[in-house]
């Protein structure tokens, strides 16, 4: 059999006659020299086939097609990056609008919120305009869900609160206190003590300026460091110099007394600890104390008072009531 390149090429191309194919297969198995010659012819054939394929390719058309594909991939990437960036910006805005702005628009501006502070508690709140308020024990503050612009900012207070008002020259901040009295400001910090069971209300100015108006239309303006005392029975306003630390230390959890009568001290202790305190004997009301209490318990404070004056005290036990609540403790203070 002729084993020249023509027969090998015909074998590779599948054009060799069937009677010769077995002989080629036998040589591939038995002759290393023939296998090497076969591989050389195979390589030449593969190269020529690749050359033919390359010559048949329209390079310009292929490049245009590739360029369009690259451009499409680049465009998709840019669109994805833009979409991702837009989503990162818009999603928080949509959430804020959906859960905060829209509910605020849907709420009735005349709807009121009432915030109460339990005995022994100091409650802090942020009002719709951003003003801050600290509410002392057994106090109550009522304010609208949102303030209506150009109609003023008005809240109602019963008890004691410290206000840090956001400045707004076009909208007054008004605090109504029991008896149709009003404390008014634009932006300032002040303290109001207006418990309805006390004969006087106190308004202490820490910063800025405020105006105090009684139900009888009597008006007085305060300067920083001054205190207005409203006498409920007469409707008079008395302006005094104030110790702002003493008047406002309660919002830091402190009870500060400077030559304070025992009757006033027991009123504040009653609110702080949620107890009822009885003074037996009028002479006890004139006892005066100077003291600062922070973390002391009621028993600790009563012991300190006992050491400073000839008094004694007793505390009743709490009793369970029919509605599964407990009665208030009753503290009785009397002379020794």
C-alpha positions as CSV (number, residue, x, y, z in Angstrom):
1,X,0.0,0.0,0.0
2,X,1.2,3.4,-0.8
3,X,1.5,5.4,2.4
4,X,2.2,8.7,0.7
5,X,0.7,12.0,1.8
6,X,-2.1,11.7,-0.7
7,X,-3.5,8.5,0.9
8,X,-3.1,10.0,4.4
9,X,-4.9,13.2,3.4
10,X,-7.7,11.1,1.8
11,X,-7.9,9.1,5.1
12,X,-8.2,12.3,7.1
13,X,-10.8,13.8,4.8
14,X,-12.8,10.5,4.8
15,X,-12.3,10.0,1.1
16,X,-10.1,6.8,1.2
17,X,-11.5,3.6,-0.2
18,X,-12.8,1.2,2.4
19,X,-10.4,-1.6,1.4
20,X,-7.4,0.5,2.2
21,X,-8.7,2.0,5.5
22,X,-7.9,-1.1,7.6
23,X,-4.3,-1.1,6.4
24,X,-3.9,2.6,7.5
25,X,-5.3,1.7,10.9
26,X,-2.9,-1.1,11.3
27,X,0.1,1.1,10.4
28,X,-1.0,3.7,12.9
29,X,-0.9,1.0,15.6
30,X,2.3,-0.6,14.6
31,X,4.6,2.0,13.1
32,X,5.8,5.0,15.1
33,X,7.4,6.5,11.9
34,X,4.0,6.3,10.2
35,X,2.2,7.9,13.1
36,X,4.7,10.8,13.1
37,X,4.2,11.3,9.3
38,X,0.4,11.1,9.9
39,X,0.5,13.8,12.6
40,X,2.5,16.1,10.3
41,X,-0.1,15.7,7.5
42,X,-2.9,16.2,10.1
43,X,-1.3,19.5,11.3
44,X,-0.9,20.8,7.7
45,X,-4.5,19.9,6.9
46,X,-5.8,21.7,10.1
47,X,-3.8,24.8,9.3
48,X,-5.1,24.9,5.7
49,X,-8.7,24.5,6.9
50,X,-8.3,27.3,9.4
51,X,-6.8,29.5,6.7
52,X,-9.8,28.8,4.5
53,X,-12.2,29.6,7.3
54,X,-10.4,32.9,8.1
55,X,-10.4,33.9,4.5
56,X,-14.1,33.4,4.3
57,X,-14.8,35.7,7.3
58,X,-16.0,39.3,6.5
59,X,-13.7,41.1,9.0
60,X,-15.5,44.5,8.7
61,X,-18.9,43.0,9.3
62,X,-17.7,40.9,12.2
63,X,-16.1,44.0,13.8
64,X,-19.3,46.0,13.4
65,X,-21.2,43.2,15.1
66,X,-18.7,43.0,17.9
67,X,-18.7,46.8,18.4
68,X,-22.5,46.8,18.7
69,X,-22.4,44.0,21.3
70,X,-19.7,45.8,23.3
71,X,-21.8,49.1,23.1
72,X,-24.9,47.2,24.3
73,X,-23.1,45.6,27.2
74,X,-21.7,49.0,28.2
75,X,-25.1,50.7,27.9
76,X,-26.7,48.0,30.1
77,X,-24.0,48.4,32.7
78,X,-24.5,52.2,32.7
79,X,-28.3,51.8,33.0
80,X,-27.8,49.3,35.9
81,X,-25.4,51.7,37.7
82,X,-27.8,54.6,37.2
83,X,-30.7,52.6,38.4
84,X,-28.9,51.3,41.4
85,X,-27.7,54.9,42.3
86,X,-31.2,56.3,41.8
87,X,-32.8,53.6,43.9
88,X,-30.3,54.3,46.7
89,X,-31.3,58.0,46.6
90,X,-35.1,57.7,45.9
91,X,-35.9,54.7,48.2
92,X,-35.2,56.5,51.5
93,X,-37.1,59.5,50.1
94,X,-40.1,57.4,49.2
95,X,-40.1,55.7,52.6
96,X,-39.9,59.1,54.4
97,X,-42.8,60.4,52.2
98,X,-44.9,57.2,52.7
99,X,-44.4,56.7,56.4
100,X,-43.8,60.2,57.7
101,X,-44.8,63.0,55.4
102,X,-48.0,61.5,54.0
103,X,-49.3,60.3,57.5
104,X,-48.7,63.9,58.8
105,X,-50.7,65.3,55.9
106,X,-53.5,62.9,56.5
107,X,-53.7,63.7,60.2
108,X,-56.1,66.2,61.5
109,X,-54.0,69.2,62.7
110,X,-56.7,69.8,65.4
111,X,-56.2,66.3,66.8
112,X,-54.6,66.5,70.3
113,X,-52.0,64.5,72.1
114,X,-51.9,64.3,75.9
115,X,-48.7,63.4,77.6
116,X,-48.7,62.5,81.3
117,X,-45.8,62.0,83.7
118,X,-46.4,59.5,86.5
119,X,-45.2,60.1,90.1
120,X,-41.5,59.8,90.4
121,X,-41.0,60.2,86.6
122,X,-39.5,62.9,84.4
123,X,-40.7,62.6,80.8
124,X,-39.0,64.3,77.8
125,X,-40.8,64.9,74.6
126,X,-40.2,66.6,71.2
127,X,-43.1,68.8,70.0
128,X,-44.1,69.0,66.3
129,X,-42.0,72.1,65.7
130,X,-38.9,70.5,67.2
131,X,-39.2,72.2,70.6
132,X,-38.2,70.1,73.6
133,X,-40.1,69.8,76.8
134,X,-39.3,68.0,80.1
135,X,-42.4,67.1,82.1
136,X,-42.1,66.7,85.9
137,X,-43.9,64.2,88.0
138,X,-47.7,64.3,88.1
139,X,-47.8,66.8,85.2
140,X,-49.8,66.8,82.0
141,X,-49.1,68.4,78.6
142,X,-51.6,68.6,75.7
143,X,-50.5,69.7,72.2
144,X,-51.7,69.3,68.6
145,X,-50.4,66.6,66.3
146,X,-48.9,69.4,64.2
147,X,-48.9,73.2,64.5
148,X,-50.6,75.2,61.8
149,X,-48.2,77.8,60.4
150,X,-49.0,81.5,61.0
151,X,-51.6,80.5,63.7
152,X,-49.2,80.3,66.5
153,X,-48.0,77.3,68.6
154,X,-50.2,76.6,71.6
155,X,-49.9,73.9,74.2
156,X,-51.7,73.4,77.6
157,X,-49.9,72.5,80.8
158,X,-51.0,71.4,84.2
159,X,-48.1,70.8,86.5
160,X,-44.4,71.6,85.9
161,X,-42.4,71.6,82.7
162,X,-39.2,73.0,81.3
163,X,-39.5,74.3,77.7
164,X,-36.7,74.7,75.2
165,X,-38.5,76.4,72.4
166,X,-37.4,76.5,68.8
167,X,-37.1,80.1,67.6
168,X,-39.8,81.3,65.1
169,X,-40.3,85.1,64.9
170,X,-43.5,84.7,63.0
171,X,-45.2,82.1,65.3
172,X,-45.5,82.6,69.0
173,X,-45.2,79.7,71.4
174,X,-48.0,79.9,73.9
175,X,-48.4,77.8,77.1
176,X,-51.8,77.8,78.6
177,X,-51.8,77.0,82.3
178,X,-54.8,76.6,84.7
179,X,-57.0,79.6,85.2
180,X,-56.7,80.9,81.6
181,X,-53.2,82.2,82.2
182,X,-50.8,82.3,79.3
183,X,-47.0,82.2,79.1
184,X,-45.8,83.4,75.6
185,X,-42.5,83.4,73.8
186,X,-40.9,83.1,70.3
187,X,-37.8,81.1,71.1
188,X,-36.4,80.7,74.6
189,X,-35.9,78.4,77.6
190,X,-38.1,78.7,80.6
191,X,-39.7,76.7,83.5
192,X,-43.3,76.7,84.5
193,X,-44.6,75.4,87.8
194,X,-48.4,75.4,87.7
195,X,-49.9,72.7,89.8
196,X,-53.6,73.4,90.2
197,X,-53.6,72.5,93.9
198,X,-51.1,75.2,94.8
199,X,-52.0,78.9,95.5
200,X,-49.2,80.3,93.3
201,X,-47.8,79.6,89.8
202,X,-44.1,80.3,89.1
203,X,-42.6,81.1,85.7
204,X,-38.8,81.2,85.6
205,X,-36.8,82.5,82.6
206,X,-33.5,80.8,81.9
207,X,-32.8,82.3,78.4
208,X,-34.4,84.7,76.0
209,X,-37.6,86.5,77.0
210,X,-41.2,85.6,77.8
211,X,-44.4,87.4,78.5
212,X,-46.8,86.3,81.2
213,X,-50.5,87.2,80.9
214,X,-53.2,86.5,83.5
215,X,-56.9,85.9,82.9
216,X,-57.5,89.5,83.9
217,X,-55.3,90.6,81.0
218,X,-52.5,91.8,83.3
219,X,-49.2,91.4,81.4
220,X,-45.6,91.3,82.5
221,X,-42.3,90.6,80.6
222,X,-39.5,88.7,82.2
223,X,-35.7,89.2,81.8
224,X,-33.2,86.4,82.0
225,X,-32.8,85.1,85.6
226,X,-36.2,86.5,86.7
227,X,-39.2,84.7,88.1
228,X,-42.9,85.7,87.8
229,X,-45.1,84.6,90.7
230,X,-48.8,84.5,89.8
231,X,-51.1,84.7,92.8
232,X,-54.2,82.8,91.8
233,X,-56.6,84.3,94.3
234,X,-55.8,87.9,93.4
235,X,-54.6,87.6,89.8
236,X,-51.4,89.6,90.6
237,X,-48.0,89.1,89.1
238,X,-44.9,89.6,91.2
239,X,-41.5,89.8,89.5
240,X,-38.5,88.4,91.5
241,X,-34.9,87.5,91.0
242,X,-34.7,83.7,90.7
243,X,-32.1,81.0,91.4
244,X,-32.5,79.2,88.1
245,X,-30.5,76.2,89.3
246,X,-32.9,75.7,92.2
247,X,-35.9,76.2,89.9
248,X,-34.8,73.8,87.1
249,X,-32.6,71.2,88.8
250,X,-35.5,68.8,88.9
251,X,-35.2,68.0,85.2
252,X,-31.7,66.5,86.1
253,X,-33.3,64.3,88.7
254,X,-32.4,66.6,91.6
255,X,-34.5,68.2,94.4
256,X,-32.9,71.4,95.6
257,X,-34.2,73.4,98.5
258,X,-32.9,76.8,99.8
259,X,-34.5,77.8,103.1
260,X,-37.7,76.0,102.0
261,X,-40.6,75.4,104.3
262,X,-41.5,71.9,105.3
263,X,-44.9,72.2,103.8
264,X,-43.5,72.9,100.3
265,X,-40.9,70.1,100.7
266,X,-43.6,67.6,101.5
267,X,-45.6,68.6,98.5
268,X,-42.7,67.9,96.2
269,X,-41.9,64.6,98.0
270,X,-45.6,63.6,97.6
271,X,-45.4,64.1,93.8
272,X,-42.0,62.5,93.4
273,X,-42.7,59.3,95.3
274,X,-46.5,59.1,94.8
275,X,-47.4,59.1,98.5
276,X,-49.8,61.1,100.7
277,X,-48.0,63.2,103.4
278,X,-49.8,64.6,106.4
279,X,-48.3,67.2,108.7
280,X,-49.8,67.0,112.2
281,X,-49.5,70.4,113.8
282,X,-49.3,73.9,112.3
283,X,-45.9,74.6,113.8
284,X,-44.4,72.0,111.4
285,X,-45.2,74.2,108.4
286,X,-42.8,76.9,109.5
287,X,-39.7,74.6,109.7
288,X,-37.2,75.5,107.0
289,X,-34.6,73.4,105.3
290,X,-31.7,73.9,102.9
291,X,-30.8,70.6,101.1
292,X,-30.1,68.9,97.8
293,X,-31.4,65.3,97.2
294,X,-30.5,63.2,94.2
295,X,-30.7,59.4,94.5
296,X,-32.0,59.1,98.0
297,X,-35.1,57.1,98.7
298,X,-38.2,58.5,100.5
299,X,-37.0,56.9,103.8
300,X,-33.5,58.3,103.4
301,X,-34.9,61.8,102.9
302,X,-37.3,61.5,105.9
303,X,-34.4,60.4,108.1
304,X,-32.3,63.4,107.0
305,X,-35.2,65.7,107.8
306,X,-35.7,64.0,111.1
307,X,-32.1,64.6,112.1
308,X,-32.4,68.4,111.3
309,X,-35.5,69.2,113.3
310,X,-37.5,67.8,116.2
311,X,-39.9,65.6,114.1
312,X,-40.8,62.0,113.7
313,X,-42.7,60.1,111.0
314,X,-44.5,56.9,110.2
315,X,-45.3,55.2,106.9
316,X,-48.4,53.1,106.4
317,X,-48.2,49.8,104.5
318,X,-49.8,49.5,101.1
319,X,-53.0,47.5,100.9
320,X,-54.4,45.6,98.0
321,X,-57.7,46.9,96.7
322,X,-60.6,45.1,95.1
323,X,-59.5,46.0,91.6
324,X,-56.1,44.4,92.2
325,X,-54.3,47.7,92.6
326,X,-52.6,48.9,95.7
327,X,-53.4,51.9,97.9
328,X,-51.0,54.8,98.2
329,X,-48.6,54.9,101.1
330,X,-49.5,57.5,103.7
331,X,-46.7,59.3,105.5
332,X,-47.5,61.1,108.8
333,X,-45.1,63.7,110.1
334,X,-45.4,65.1,113.6
335,X,-43.4,66.9,116.3
336,X,-41.4,64.8,118.8
